[in-house]
């Protein structure tokens, strides 16, 4: 059975995503919008984090109050380079999360993902892992990243992206049927160059102002 795909269709996310899609949106604005959407994505993706109860004293009374369970630690792994845009936003909401990086580039002829950098915290076995990359296009990079990350034996894995193509979802879940995908939208298709259509262009180029 394939893991679920969750479309996070909150109105604020959809509004900001539309602004990001516009060709005339500047690099600075694109960067700000991605950070804002990432905060909202993190809110949804962490909805199932368990809580513990602790006795606290407010200015008026003592009460049993909820806090995050201490054994539920998070690590956010950014797929370089565009994953940094989502990572930055999520860290605003979860500043105590550990951070990992995996660098992959797509061979322009074969579209196969090739790893060039890998660094994750030493204690990922005790952590729930969020793997982040704005675009799930062909799915090659995401699937390769998750294959590599599974070798570190994280407590759990979720893949979080801004946009996904149906082809990318299918390819990813062929290789990782156990890993749920969270995305803000599923677009129509991939073009002949492996870009999501209608999409928003190359997320890395728009994020960093490169071509």
Secondary structure, DSSP 8 states (H G I E B T S, - for coil): ----EEE---HHHHHHHHHHH-TT--HHHHHHHHHHHHHHHHHHHTTT--EEEEEEE-SS-EEEEEEE-TT-EEEEEEEETTHHHHHHHHHHH-TT-EEEEEEEEE-TTT--EEEEEEE--TTGGGEEEEEE-SEESSSHHHHHHHHHHHTT--SEEEEE-SEEEHHHHHHHHHH-TTSEEEESEEESEE-TTS-EESS-S-HHHHHHT--
